[in-house]
């Protein structure tokens, strides 16, 4: 866990460590990514405010396969997670494993 220097918000993930691994399923990634953001304004906006007042809780809920949920994952969540990445880091897939998501050092800056 780390504190965002700009906002003072607690981010529930460790640097250079896996948040979630071995999956690309929306129903796995969205809850894991939301857990990282649980103390941020973005969490409140995504979980409580429309258009996503409820994140599905069942694996077989058809809402996981909607365009809206894909946008939430690929745009809103990744943008929010990267917003809190410390300088020299990014949130995304590990460069050596495309299914290992976390905050990783930006190798281009080293």
Buried (B, 14 or more C-beta within 10 A) or exposed (E): EBEBEEEEBBBBBEBEEBBBEEEEEBBBBBEBBBEBBEBBEBBEBBBEEEEBEEBBEEEEBEBBEEEEBEEBBEEBBBEBBEBBBBEEBBBBBBEEEEEBBBBBBEEEEE
